[in-house]
């Protein structure tokens, strides 16, 4: 899959960060101050305290403008760095939070999940894209950590289900009958990157994965 070109229009520019023209900027403030000095009554010049106060306001305005400019530059740099990191993931295997899997042909479908503590019983429930129940897989006792269970693409009756997108959930409990919290993952090779309004989305298993959902990246072919 071809990698989408980076659209620089999606990256906020410094022009977008500036205040609207209806708001006075530092140059406008300085021009007003100079005009005030030029047009003041010679017999009633501006008092030094008032003049000092206005200079202090101008100094504060200048500092706030510089802070805003620097923050905008930092944001643009971080966005560019974020996009470069996304492109560098192409060809690597990514783990992302999610519960969507793709069934194709007769290949086994890998279901990845993690447990926060040991479980004496673990069940995986599979549903179709519309949320209709398909199958339950018993994974037995599992230790805390990440796990992989394969689904053969059949329903509870043993019949093969159509190709397409499916979702799954994990229910686990300990020896005392208490629920064990779990997480599900989408795992696959990053085939490309899409940039949408400045945000990077990885293409994994024909799915669009937001960068913030990625929890792990490894070289493809390494031990999972």
PAZAPA-4460 file (N, C-alpha, C; in steps of 0.05 Angstrom, whole numbers, plus 32768, in hexadecimal, padded with zeros to 4 digits):
% residues 224
    n_x    n_y    n_z   ca_x   ca_y   ca_z    c_x    c_y    c_z   seq   type   mol
   8011   7FE8   8000   8000   8000   8000   8012   8019   8000     1      X     A
   800C   802B   7FEE   801C   8044   7FEC   8018   8055   8004     2      X     A
   802D   8063   800C   802B   8075   8023   8021   8090   801A     3      X     A
   800C   809A   8027   8001   80B4   8020   8015   80CA   8025     4      X     A
   8016   80DD   8012   8029   80F3   8015   8020   8105   802C     5      X     A
   8034   8111   8039   802F   8123   804F   8024   813D   8044     6      X     A
   800D   8144   804D   8000   815D   8045   8007   8173   8058     7      X     A
   8018   8185   8050   8021   819A   8062   800B   81AD   806A     8      X     A
   7FF5   81AD   805B   7FDE   81BE   8063   7FD1   81B4   807C     9      X     A
   7FD6   819A   8083   7FC9   818F   809B   7FD9   8197   80B4    10      X     A
   7FF1   81A1   80B1   8001   81A9   80C7   7FFC   81C6   80CE    11      X     A
   7FF3   81CC   80E6   7FEC   81E8   80EC   8004   81FA   80E8    12      X     A
   8000   8210   80DA   8015   8224   80D5   8015   8239   80EA    13      X     A
   802A   8249   80EA   802C   825E   80FE   8017   8273   80F8    14      X     A
   800E   8276   80DF   7FFA   828A   80D9   7FE0   8283   80E6    15      X     A
   7FDB   8268   80E9   7FC2   825F   80F6   7FC2   8265   8113    16      X     A
   7FDB   8267   811F   7FDD   826B   813C   7FDA   8288   8145    17      X     A
   7FDD   829B   8131   7FDC   82B7   8139   7FC0   82C0   813F    18      X     A
   7FBF   82D6   814E   7FA5   82E1   8156   7F97   82ED   813E    19      X     A
   7F7D   82EE   813F   7F6D   82FB   8129   7F75   8318   8127    20      X     A
   7F70   8323   810F   7F78   833F   810A   7F69   8352   811B    21      X     A
   7F52   834A   8126   7F42   835C   8137   7F4F   835F   8153    22      X     A
   7F63   834F   815A   7F70   8351   8174   7F8A   8360   8170    23      X     A
   7F8F   8373   8182   7FA8   8383   8180   7FC0   8372   8185    24      X     A
   7FD4   8376   8174   7FEE   8368   8177   8002   837B   8183    25      X     A
   801B   8371   8186   802F   8381   8193   8036   839A   8182    26      X     A
   8036   8397   8167   803C   83AE   8156   8026   83C3   8159    27      X     A
   800D   83BB   815A   7FF7   83CE   815D   7FF9   83DC   8177    28      X     A
   8000   83CD   818C   8002   83D9   81A7   8018   83EE   81A7    29      X     A
   802F   83E8   819A   8045   83FB   8199   803E   8414   8189    30      X     A
   8030   8410   8173   8027   8427   8162   8015   8439   8172    31      X     A
   8002   842E   8181   7FF0   843E   8191   7FFF   844D   81A6    32      X     A
   8013   8440   81B2   8023   844D   81C7   8032   8465   81BB    33      X     A
   803E   8461   81A4   804D   8477   8197   803B   848D   818F    34      X     A
   8023   8486   8184   8010   849B   817C   8006   84AB   8195    35      X     A
   8004   849D   81AB   7FFB   84AB   81C3   8010   84BF   81CC    36      X     A
   802A   84B7   81CA   803F   84C9   81D2   8041   84E1   81C0    37      X     A
   803C   84DD   81A6   803E   84F3   8192   8028   8507   8196    38      X     A
   8010   84FD   819D   7FF9   850E   819E   7FF1   8518   81BA    39      X     A
   8002   8512   81CE   7FFB   851B   81E9   7FFD   8539   81EB    40      X     A
   7FEF   8544   81FD   7FF0   8561   8203   800B   8568   8210    41      X     A
   801B   857A   8202   8035   8581   820E   8033   858C   822A    42      X     A
   801C   8599   8230   8018   85A4   824B   8010   858F   825F    43      X     A
   8006   8577   8255   7FFE   8562   8267   800A   8547   825C    44      X     A
   8024   8545   825E   8031   852D   8254   8028   8514   8265    45      X     A
   802C   84FD   8258   8025   84E4   8266   8036   84E1   827F    46      X     A
   8029   84DB   8295   8038   84D7   82AE   804A   84BF   82AC    47      X     A
   8061   84C0   82B9   8075   84AB   82B7   806A   8490   82C0    48      X     A
   8059   8491   82D5   804F   8477   82DF   803C   846A   82CA    49      X     A
   802C   847B   82BD   801A   8470   82A8   802A   8466   8290    50      X     A
   803F   8475   8289   8050   846D   8272   805F   8452   8279    51      X     A
   8069   8450   8291   8076   8438   829A   8063   8420   829A    52      X     A
   804A   8425   82A2   8037   840F   82A2   8031   8405   8286    53      X     A
   802F   8418   8273   8029   8410   8258   8041   8401   824C    54      X     A
   805A   8409   8252   8071   83FA   8249   8072   83DE   8254    55      X     A
   8069   83DB   826D   8068   83C1   827A   8054   83AF   826B    56      X     A
   803D   83BC   8264   8029   83AC   8255   8034   83A4   823A    57      X     A
   8043   83B5   822D   804E   83AE   8214   8062   8397   8217    58      X     A
   8072   8398   822C   8086   8383   8230   8078   8368   8235    59      X     A
   8062   8369   8244   8053   8350   824A   8047   8345   8230    60      X     A
   803D   8358   821F   8031   834F   8206   8047   8342   81F4    61      X     A
   805E   834E   81F4   8074   8343   81E4   807C   8327   81ED    62      X     A
   807D   8323   8207   8085   8309   8212   806F   82F4   820C    63      X     A
   8056   82FB   820F   8040   82E9   8209   8040   82E1   81EB    64      X     A
   8046   82F5   81DA   8047   82EF   81BD   805D   82DB   81B8    65      X     A
   8075   82DF   81C4   808B   82CD   81BF   8085   82B1   81CA    66      X     A
   8078   82AF   81E1   8071   8295   81EC   805E   8287   81D9    67      X     A
   804A   8295   81CF   8037   8289   81BD   8044   827F   81A3    68      X     A
   8057   828F   8199   8065   8288   8181   8076   826F   8185    69      X     A
   8084   826E   819C   8095   8257   81A2   8085   823E   81A6    70      X     A
   806E   8240   81B3   805C   8229   81B7   8052   821E   819C    71      X     A
   804C   8231   818A   8042   8228   8170   8058   821A   8161    72      X     A
   8071   8224   8162   8087   8216   8155   808C   81FB   8161    73      X     A
   808A   81F9   817B   808E   81DF   8189   8079   81CB   8180    74      X     A
   8060   81D4   817E   804A   81C3   8175   804E   81B8   8159    75      X     A
   8058   81CA   8147   805D   81C2   812C   8074   81AE   812A    76      X     A
   8089   81B2   813A   809F   81A0   813B   8097   8185   8145    77      X     A
   8086   8184   815A   807D   816B   8165   806C   815C   8151    78      X     A
   805B   816B   8142   804A   815E   812E   805B   8151   8118    79      X     A
   8070   8160   810F   8082   8155   80FB   8091   813C   8105    80      X     A
   809A   813D   811E   80A8   8126   812A   8095   810E   812C    81      X     A
   807C   8114   8134   8068   80FF   8137   8063   80F1   811C    82      X     A
   8061   8101   8107   805C   80F6   80EC   8074   80E6   80E2    83      X     A
   808C   80EF   80E8   80A4   80E0   80E0   80A6   80C6   80EE    84      X     A
   809E   80C5   8108   809E   80AC   8117   808A   8098   810B    85      X     A
   8073   80A3   8102   805F   8091   80F6   8069   8085   80DC    86      X     A
   8076   8094   80CB   8081   808A   80B2   8096   8075   80B8    87      X     A
   80A6   8079   80CD   80BB   8066   80D4   80B1   804B   80DD    88      X     A
   8097   804A   80E3   808B   8030   80EC   8083   801E   80D5    89      X     A
   8083   8029   80BD   807A   8018   80A6   808D   8000   80A4    90      X     A
   8080   7FE8   80A1   808F   7FCF   80A0   8094   7FC2   80BB    91      X     A
   808E   7FD0   80D0   8091   7FC5   80EB   8076   7FBA   80F5    92      X     A
   8077   7FAA   8109   805F   7F9F   8116   8057   7FB0   812D    93      X     A
   803E   7FB9   812C   8034   7FCC   8141   801E   7FBE   8151    94      X     A
   801E   7FC4   816B   8009   7FBC   817D   7FF9   7FD5   8184    95      X     A
   7FDF   7FD4   8181   7FCE   7FEB   8187   7FB6   7FE2   8197    96      X     A
   7FAC   7FF3   81A8   7F93   7FEC   81B7   7F7C   7FEB   81A3    97      X     A
   7F6D   7FD5   81A4   7F57   7FD1   8192   7F4D   7FB5   8193    98      X     A
   7F36   7FB0   8187   7F2B   7F94   8188   7F20   7F8C   816D    99      X     A
   7F29   7F98   8157   7F20   7F91   813D   7F34   7F7E   812F   100      X     A
   7F2A   7F69   8123   7F3B   7F56   8114   7F2F   7F52   80F8   101      X     A
   7F40   7F49   80E5   7F37   7F44   80CA   7F39   7F26   80C4   102      X     A
   7F23   7F1A   80BB   7F23   7EFE   80B3   7F25   7EFD   8094   103      X     A
   7F38   7EEE   808A   7F3B   7EEB   806D   7F41   7ECE   8067   104      X     A
   7F33   7EC4   8052   7F37   7EA8   8049   7F34   7E95   8060   105      X     A
   7F46   7E82   8062   7F45   7E6E   8077   7F5B   7E71   808B   106      X     A
   7F69   7E87   808A   7F80   7E8C   809C   7F76   7E90   80B9   107      X     A
   7F87   7E87   80CC   7F80   7E8B   80E8   7F81   7EA9   80EF   108      X     A
   7F70   7EB1   8101   7F6F   7ECD   8109   7F7B   7ECF   8125   109      X     A
   7F90   7EDF   8128   7F9C   7EE2   8143   7F8E   7EF7   8153   110      X     A
   7F87   7EEF   816C   7F7A   7F00   817F   7F8E   7F06   8195   111      X     A
   7F96   7F1F   8197   7FAA   7F27   81AB   7F9D   7F35   81C2   112      X     A
   7FA5   7F2F   81DB   7F9A   7F3C   81F2   7FAE   7F3B   8209   113      X     A
   7FA9   7F4B   821D   7FBA   7F4C   8235   7FAA   7F4B   824E   114      X     A
   7FB5   7F3E   8263   7FA8   7F3C   827D   7FB9   7F4B   8291   115      X     A
   7FAC   7F5A   82A3   7FBB   7F68   82B7   7FC3   7F57   82CF   116      X     A
   7FB7   7F3F   82D1   7FBF   7F2D   82E7   7FB8   7F11   82DE   117      X     A
   7FC1   7EFD   82ED   7FBB   7EE1   82E7   7F9D   7EDC   82E6   118      X     A
   7F94   7ECB   82D3   7F78   7EC4   82D1   7F75   7EA6   82D1   119      X     A
   7F62   7E9B   82E0   7F5D   7E7F   82E1   7F4B   7E76   82C9   120      X     A
   7F3D   7E89   82BD   7F2D   7E82   82A6   7F2B   7E9B   8294   121      X     A
   7F2F   7E96   827A   7F2E   7EAC   8266   7F1C   7EA4   824F   122      X     A
   7F0A   7EB6   8248   7EF8   7EB0   8231   7EF9   7EC7   821D   123      X     A
   7EF9   7EC0   8204   7EF9   7ED4   81EE   7EDF   7ED2   81DF   124      X     A
   7ED1   7EE8   81DD   7EB7   7EE8   81CE   7EBC   7EF8   81B4   125      X     A
   7EB3   7EEC   819D   7EB7   7EF8   8183   7E9C   7F00   8178   126      X     A
   7E9B   7F18   816C   7E83   7F23   8160   7E89   7F2D   8144   127      X     A
   7E74   7F2F   8133   7E78   7F39   8119   7E77   7F58   811A   128      X     A
   7E7A   7F64   8102   7E7B   7F82   8101   7E62   7F8F   810B   129      X     A
   7E4C   7F81   810B   7E32   7F8C   8114   7E2E   7F87   8132   130      X     A
   7E41   7F79   813F   7E3E   7F73   815B   7E2F   7F59   8161   131      X     A
   7E2A   7F49   814D   7E1D   7F2F   8151   7E31   7F1A   815B   132      X     A
   7E28   7F0A   816E   7E3A   7EF6   817A   7E42   7EE1   8165   133      X     A
   7E5B   7ED9   8165   7E65   7EC5   8152   7E6F   7EAC   8160   134      X     A
   7E82   7EB1   8174   7E8E   7E99   8180   7E9B   7EA1   819B   135      X     A
   7E9D   7E8C   81AC   7EAC   7E8F   81C5   7EC3   7E7B   81C5   136      X     A
   7EDB   7E86   81CD   7EF3   7E75   81CE   7EFC   7E75   81EB   137      X     A
   7F00   7E5D   81F6   7F0A   7E5A   8211   7F28   7E59   8210   138      X     A
   7F35   7E6C   821E   7F52   7E6D   821E   7F5E   7E62   8238   139      X     A
   7F4D   7E59   824A   7F57   7E4C   8263   7F65   7E60   8276   140      X     A
   7F76   7E55   8287   7F85   7E65   829A   7F9C   7E73   828B   141      X     A
   7FA0   7E8C   8292   7FB5   7E9C   8286   7FC3   7EAD   829B   142      X     A
   7FDD   7EB0   8297   7FEC   7EC2   82A9   7FE9   7EDF   82A1   143      X     A
   7FF1   7EF0   82B3   7FF1   7F0D   82AC   8004   7F12   8295   144      X     A
   7FFD   7F23   8282   800E   7F29   826B   7FFE   7F28   8252   145      X     A
   800C   7F28   823B   8000   7F27   8221   7FFD   7F0B   8217   146      X     A
   7FE8   7F06   8207   7FE2   7EEB   81FE   7FD7   7EEC   81E1   147      X     A
   7FD8   7ED5   81D4   7FCE   7ED2   81B9   7FBD   7EB9   81B8   148      X     A
   7FA5   7EBB   81AD   7F93   7EA5   81A8   7F8B   7EA6   818B   149      X     A
   7F8B   7E8F   817D   7F84   7E8F   8161   7F67   7E86   815D   150      X     A
   7F5A   7E93   814B   7F3E   7E8D   8144   7F3E   7E81   8128   151      X     A
   7F30   7E6B   8125   7F30   7E5D   810B   7F1C   7E68   80F7   152      X     A
   7F0E   7E7D   80FE   7EFB   7E89   80EC   7EE0   7E7C   80EA   153      X     A
   7EDA   7E6C   80FF   7EC0   7E5E   80FF   7EAE   7E6A   8116   154      X     A
   7E94   7E64   8115   7E82   7E6C   812A   7E80   7E56   813E   155      X     A
   7E6E   7E59   8151   7E6A   7E45   8166   7E60   7E2A   815B   156      X     A
   7E53   7E2B   8144   7E49   7E12   8137   7E5E   7E04   8127   157      X     A
   7E76   7E11   8124   7E8B   7E05   8115   7E8B   7E0C   80F7   158      X     A
   7E79   7E1E   80EF   7E78   7E26   80D3   7E8A   7E3F   80CE   159      X     A
   7E96   7E3F   80B7   7EA7   7E56   80B0   7E96   7E6F   80AC   160      X     A
   7EA0   7E86   80B7   7E91   7E9F   80B4   7E9D   7EAF   809D   161      X     A
   7E8D   7EC2   8092   7E97   7ED2   807B   7EB0   7EE2   8082   162      X     A
   7EC0   7EE8   806E   7ED7   7EFA   8072   7ECD   7F16   8079   163      X     A
   7EDE   7F24   8088   7ED7   7F40   808F   7EE1   7F47   80AA   164      X     A
   7ED7   7F5D   80B5   7EE0   7F67   80CF   7ED0   7F5A   80E6   165      X     A
   7EDE   7F53   80FB   7ED1   7F48   8113   7EDE   7F56   812B   166      X     A
   7ED0   7F54   8142   7EDA   7F60   815A   7ED8   7F4B   8170   167      X     A
   7EE9   7F4F   8185   7EE9   7F3B   819A   7EED   7F49   81B5   168      X     A
   7EE5   7F3B   81CA   7EE8   7F45   81E5   7EF3   7F2E   81F6   169      X     A
   7F00   7F35   820D   7F0C   7F22   821F   7EFF   7F25   823A   170      X     A
   7EF6   7F0E   8245   7EEC   7F0D   8260   7EFD   7EF9   8270   171      X     A
   7F08   7F02   8286   7F19   7EF1   8296   7F13   7EF4   82B4   172      X     A
   7F18   7EDF   82C3   7F13   7EE0   82E0   7F28   7ED1   82EF   173      X     A
   7F2D   7ED8   8308   7F41   7ECA   8318   7F33   7EB3   8327   174      X     A
   7F43   7EA5   8338   7F39   7E8D   8346   7F23   7E94   835A   175      X     A
   7F21   7EAD   8362   7F0C   7EB6   8375   7EF3   7EC0   8367   176      X     A
   7EF3   7EBF   834D   7EDC   7EC8   833E   7EDB   7EE6   8338   177      X     A
   7EF1   7EF3   833E   7EF3   7F10   8339   7EFB   7F15   831C   178      X     A
   7EF1   7F2A   8310   7EF8   7F31   82F4   7F15   7F39   82F2   179      X     A
   7F22   7F31   82DD   7F3E   7F39   82D7   7F3D   7F4C   82BF   180      X     A
   7F47   7F64   82C3   7F47   7F78   82AD   7F59   7F6F   8296   181      X     A
   7F50   7F77   827E   7F5E   7F6E   8266   7F5F   7F84   8252   182      X     A
   7F71   7F81   823E   7F72   7F94   8227   7F74   7F83   820E   183      X     A
   7F69   7F8D   81F8   7F6A   7F80   81DE   7F7B   7F91   81CC   184      X     A
   7F89   7F83   81B9   7F9C   7F91   81A7   7F97   7F8A   818A   185      X     A
   7F9C   7F9E   8179   7F9E   7F99   815C   7FBC   7F97   8156   186      X     A
   7FC5   7F82   814A   7FE1   7F7D   8145   7FE5   7F77   8128   187      X     A
   7FF8   7F84   811B   7FFD   7F7F   80FF   8013   7F90   80F4   188      X     A
   801B   7F8B   80DC   8031   7F9A   80CF   8025   7FB4   80C4   189      X     A
   8034   7FCA   80C9   802C   7FE4   80C0   8031   7FE6   80A2   190      X     A
   801C   7FE9   8092   8020   7FE9   8075   8020   8005   8069   191      X     A
   8018   8019   8079   8018   8034   8070   800F   8048   8085   192      X     A
   800F   8061   807E   8007   8076   8091   7FF5   808A   8083   193      X     A
   7FE0   8092   8090   7FCD   80A6   8085   7FCE   80BE   8098   194      X     A
   7FD0   80D6   808C   7FCF   80EE   809C   7FB4   80FC   8098   195      X     A
   7FA6   80FF   80AE   7F8B   810B   80AD   7F8B   8123   80C0   196      X     A
   7F89   813B   80B5   7F89   8153   80C4   7FA1   8155   80D7   197      X     A
   7FB8   814D   80CD   7FD0   814F   80DD   7FD6   8137   80EF   198      X     A
   7FC2   8125   80F2   7FC5   810E   8104   7FCD   80F5   80F3   199      X     A
   7FDF   80E5   80FD   7FE9   80CE   80EF   7FD9   80B5   80F7   200      X     A
   7FD1   80A5   80E3   7FC2   808C   80E8   7FD1   8076   80D9   201      X     A
   7FD8   8061   80E8   7FE6   804A   80DC   7FD2   8037   80CE   202      X     A
   7FDA   802C   80B7   7FCB   8018   80A9   7FD4   7FFD   80B2   203      X     A
   7FC4   7FEE   80C2   7FCA   7FD4   80CC   7FB3   7FC1   80C7   204      X     A
   7FB8   7FAB   80B9   7FA3   7F98   80B3   7F8A   7FA5   80A7   205      X     A
   7F8E   7FB7   8094   7F78   7FC6   8087   7F68   7FD7   809A   206      X     A
   7F74   7FDD   80B1   7F67   7FEE   80C5   7F78   8008   80C8   207      X     A
   7F6A   801E   80CF   7F77   8037   80D4   7F7B   803A   80F2   208      X     A
   7F94   803A   80FB   7F9A   803B   8118   7FA5   8056   8120   209      X     A
   7F98   8065   8132   7FA4   807E   813B   7FBF   8079   8149   210      X     A
   7FD1   808B   8146   7FEC   8088   8152   7FEA   8086   8171   211      X     A
   7FD7   8094   817D   7FD5   8094   819A   7FCC   8079   81A5   212      X     A
   7FC2   8067   8193   7FB9   804C   819C   7FD0   8038   819C   213      X     A
   7FE6   803F   8190   7FFD   802D   818E   800B   802A   81A9   214      X     A
   800F   8012   81B2   801C   800D   81CC   8037   7FFF   81C9   215      X     A
   803C   7FF4   81B1   8055   7FE6   81AD   805C   7FE4   818F   216      X     A
   8075   7FE5   8188   807E   7FE2   816D   8097   7FD0   816D   217      X     A
   8098   7FBC   815B   80AF   7FAA   815A   80B5   7FA4   813D   218      X     A
   80CE   7F9B   8139   80D6   7F92   811E   80C5   7F7A   8116   219      X     A
   80BB   7F7A   80FD   80AB   7F64   80F4   80BB   7F4B   80F3   220      X     A
   80AF   7F35   80FE   80BD   7F1C   80FE   80CB   7F16   8118   221      X     A
   80CC   7F2B   812A   80D8   7F27   8144   80C4   7F19   8156   222      X     A
   80CD   7F0F   816D   80BC   7F00   817F   80A7   7F13   818A   223      X     A
   808E   7F0A   8189   8078   7F1B   8193   8071   7F16   81B0   224      X     A
***
